[in-house]
Every structure is written in structure tokens, then in C-alpha cells.
């Protein structure tokens, strides 16, 4: 299992750490959103997945960040309780002093024994994120609908 804490790197964000078995598998394909953000022109481009635990009262508790790159990452998030996942894409050009960012967020409540696959694609200033739940018996995947944080209902 790839240790997610190492992936947060030197971003200044606390790394997401978990002793739970990996149940969230993130496959990422990134390309720089603009020619102005490529390294020859002194630019940077980053992608992160922020993990926030959500309790029964719908209170958030930020758990950390996982730096995304063109390598698959597997992490463990708690089963049978909601986690708020925020995917953040950001770029900065030192040449033009410009920056850009965009986010995608979803409230995910993983079911015990299931695996979740997240396909993340960012190219040409557009992103596509699809979450799938994988059946433990058949291995078949079904797409999981995006849920806003407002879908959280206190118990």
C-alpha cells in the first residue's frame, strides 16, 4: 500500500494518514492546464485530495491531504460513515504572476467490504472525476452519484 502521508510532500498541508485498510483507490491523469504553467516558464501545477471526516451531527473534522500525480494512490477511509472529499487543482505562473484553481467535492459514505475507485482527469483547464463502487463478490463497478455536503443529515 502506498503511504498517503508521504504523498502530501512539502505542500504545507497536513498529510492524510490512516491505519485503515485501503478502500479508496485514486487513479489520476494530469496535464498542465496552460502553456504558461509549464516548468520552462517557471510555473507550477498541483492536485490534491483533501479528506474531511464528518460526524453524526454533520460536523467536519479535516483529516489531511493527499498529493495526486500520475501514479495511483490507495488510502483507507472509514467505512459506514461519511467523508467529505475535495479534489483541488491549482496552478501558478511566476512569469505572469497569475494563478488558477478549481475544486470538485463530494460526500462519500463507503460501505463496509466495498472498494471505491476514483478516476481523476485534468487536462486543458477541464476536470472529470468519477467515483465507482466495486462489488466485493462480483467485482462489478457502479458509478456513485456526486453528493453535496448539504446532503448530510444530522442523526
RODO-2510 file (C-alpha; in nm, 4 decimals, decimal comma):
residues 155
     n   res          X          Y          Z
     1     x     0,0000     0,0000     0,0000
     2     x     0,1282     0,3432    -0,0903
     3     x     0,1576     0,5605     0,2202
     4     x    -0,0562     0,8683     0,1617
     5     x     0,1288     1,0787     0,4171
     6     x     0,4433     1,0779     0,2066
     7     x     0,2451     1,1980    -0,0937
     8     x     0,1432     1,5250     0,0693
     9     x     0,5076     1,6226     0,0336
    10     x     0,6161     1,9769     0,1050
    11     x     0,2847     2,1389     0,0171
    12     x     0,2398     2,2774     0,3694
    13     x    -0,0828     2,0798     0,4060
    14     x    -0,1040     1,8153     0,6775
    15     x    -0,0749     1,4721     0,5161
    16     x    -0,3705     1,2358     0,5381
    17     x    -0,2735     0,9379     0,7499
    18     x    -0,4831     0,6306     0,8190
    19     x    -0,4276     0,2846     0,9625
    20     x    -0,7459     0,1618     0,7972
    21     x    -0,7286    -0,0928     0,5150
    22     x    -0,7141     0,0787     0,1756
    23     x    -1,0643     0,1101     0,0302
    24     x    -1,0296     0,4242    -0,1835
    25     x    -0,8187     0,3906    -0,4982
    26     x    -0,7460     0,7119    -0,6881
    27     x    -0,6137     0,6971    -1,0443
    28     x    -0,5067     1,0355    -1,1739
    29     x    -0,4171     1,1656    -1,5176
    30     x    -0,2931     1,5238    -1,5129
    31     x    -0,1664     1,7579    -1,7766
    32     x    -0,0714     2,1201    -1,7210
    33     x    -0,3770     2,3422    -1,7734
    34     x    -0,1864     2,6044    -1,9699
    35     x     0,1390     2,6537    -2,1533
    36     x     0,2022     2,9399    -1,9065
    37     x     0,2143     2,6932    -1,6180
    38     x     0,4782     2,4589    -1,7584
    39     x     0,8171     2,4393    -1,5883
    40     x     1,0233     2,6097    -1,8628
    41     x     0,8152     2,9212    -1,7978
    42     x     0,8576     2,8959    -1,4194
    43     x     0,5159     2,7604    -1,3399
    44     x     0,3716     2,5001    -1,1067
    45     x     0,0659     2,2792    -1,1133
    46     x    -0,0658     2,0754    -0,8213
    47     x    -0,3561     1,8455    -0,7486
    48     x    -0,4655     1,7328    -0,4021
    49     x    -0,7431     1,5301    -0,2470
    50     x    -0,8492     1,6716     0,0899
    51     x    -1,0130     1,4265     0,3304
    52     x    -1,2545     1,5524     0,5955
    53     x    -1,4299     1,3226     0,8436
    54     x    -1,7965     1,4004     0,9052
    55     x    -1,9614     1,3027     1,2336
    56     x    -2,3250     1,2150     1,3113
    57     x    -2,4045     1,5846     1,3686
    58     x    -2,2581     1,6716     1,0261
    59     x    -1,9616     1,8446     1,1879
    60     x    -1,6445     1,8457     0,9773
    61     x    -1,3019     1,7381     1,1020
    62     x    -1,0245     1,7954     0,8471
    63     x    -0,8003     1,4869     0,8377
    64     x    -0,5389     1,5796     0,5789
    65     x    -0,4367     1,5960     0,2173
    66     x    -0,3064     1,3519    -0,0406
    67     x    -0,0974     1,4905    -0,3271
    68     x    -0,2182     1,3498    -0,6567
    69     x     0,0051     1,2821    -0,9532
    70     x     0,0183     1,0409    -1,2420
    71     x     0,0609     0,7477    -1,0020
    72     x    -0,2297     0,5572    -0,8472
    73     x    -0,2866     0,6121    -0,4746
    74     x    -0,4728     0,3867    -0,2316
    75     x    -0,5878     0,5108     0,1097
    76     x    -0,8183     0,3909     0,3840
    77     x    -1,1199     0,5997     0,4806
    78     x    -1,3730     0,4963     0,7456
    79     x    -1,6496     0,2641     0,6262
    80     x    -2,0146     0,3279     0,7085
    81     x    -1,9564     0,6942     0,7947
    82     x    -1,9394     0,9949     0,5661
    83     x    -1,6172     1,1528     0,4442
    84     x    -1,6121     1,4794     0,2543
    85     x    -1,3627     1,4528    -0,0312
    86     x    -1,2435     1,7703    -0,2026
    87     x    -1,0261     1,7471    -0,5137
    88     x    -0,8332     2,0675    -0,5693
    89     x    -0,6415     2,1642    -0,8830
    90     x    -0,4205     2,4724    -0,8724
    91     x    -0,1571     2,6318    -1,0896
    92     x     0,0641     2,9361    -1,0680
    93     x     0,2763     3,1105    -1,3272
    94     x     0,5710     3,3078    -1,1934
    95     x     0,6189     3,4635    -1,5349
    96     x     0,2718     3,6239    -1,5495
    97     x     0,2110     3,6143    -1,1715
    98     x    -0,1221     3,4548    -1,2484
    99     x    -0,2883     3,1666    -1,0741
   100     x    -0,5894     2,9480    -1,1262
   101     x    -0,7676     2,6869    -0,9186
   102     x    -1,0766     2,4728    -0,9261
   103     x    -1,2333     2,2165    -0,6945
   104     x    -1,4687     1,9215    -0,7029
   105     x    -1,6273     1,7960    -0,3803
   106     x    -1,8441     1,5019    -0,2849
   107     x    -1,9795     1,3460     0,0333
   108     x    -1,8972     0,9734     0,0250
   109     x    -2,0166     0,7102     0,2709
   110     x    -1,8226     0,3932     0,1862
   111     x    -1,9957     0,0652     0,2590
   112     x    -1,8056    -0,1904     0,4626
   113     x    -1,6287    -0,4506     0,2471
   114     x    -1,6563    -0,2455    -0,0733
   115     x    -1,3770    -0,0810    -0,2703
   116     x    -1,4083     0,2626    -0,4270
   117     x    -1,2294     0,3663    -0,7436
   118     x    -1,1901     0,7342    -0,8308
   119     x    -1,0854     0,8312    -1,1811
   120     x    -0,9430     1,1851    -1,1875
   121     x    -0,8586     1,3534    -1,5182
   122     x    -0,7414     1,7129    -1,5518
   123     x    -0,6473     1,8476    -1,8935
   124     x    -0,6865     2,1767    -2,0775
   125     x    -0,8382     2,3536    -1,7741
   126     x    -1,1179     2,0956    -1,7502
   127     x    -1,1584     1,8160    -1,4996
   128     x    -1,3538     1,4955    -1,4836
   129     x    -1,3944     1,2989    -1,1620
   130     x    -1,5907     0,9779    -1,1452
   131     x    -1,6362     0,7669    -0,8316
   132     x    -1,7202     0,3972    -0,8634
   133     x    -1,8212     0,1423    -0,6012
   134     x    -1,6830    -0,2060    -0,6641
   135     x    -1,8904    -0,5050    -0,5536
   136     x    -1,6747    -0,7352    -0,3352
   137     x    -1,8333    -1,0525    -0,4747
   138     x    -1,8652    -0,9860    -0,8458
   139     x    -1,6069    -0,7108    -0,8909
   140     x    -1,8606    -0,5153    -1,0966
   141     x    -1,8465    -0,1377    -1,0662
   142     x    -2,1314     0,1090    -1,0415
   143     x    -2,0975     0,4846    -1,0609
   144     x    -2,1587     0,6657    -0,7325
   145     x    -2,3591     0,9858    -0,7628
   146     x    -2,1915     1,3086    -0,6533
   147     x    -2,3405     1,4360    -0,3262
   148     x    -2,3035     1,7910    -0,1945
   149     x    -2,2198     1,8450     0,1715
   150     x    -2,5757     1,9722     0,2200
   151     x    -2,6909     1,6092     0,1724
   152     x    -2,5538     1,5350     0,5207
   153     x    -2,8405     1,4978     0,7697
   154     x    -2,7644     1,5036     1,1454
   155     x    -2,8651     1,1902     1,3399
***
